[in-house]
Amino acid sequence: MVYLLLIYDITHDGTRTKVASACEDYGLDRVQYSAFSGQLSRTHQEELMLRIRDLLGEKTGHVQLIPVAVDDWERRLEIEVGEDG
């Protein structure tokens, strides 16, 4: 398993909501409105991307699934303040 960052820019509200639900179905955690992170096997990465492709259909969108090395992931820097950020 590898750490992943999935980010997307999808213009259609309903499709964007379905993509977010698909990410959650695969156990990814939302880190921003259009960004999720987590760990998935290569097989699940491919399945998720196929599912997202099907959800997009002909609608405009751009989705990136970016693998992040464990060492790099563990060196990430974060700031979180309160509930509203």
Secondary structure, DSSP 8 states (H G I E B T S, - for coil): -EEEEEEEEE--HHHHHHHHHHHHHTT-EEEETTEEEEEE-HHHHHHHHHHHHHHHTTS-EEEEEEEE-HHHHHT------TTT-
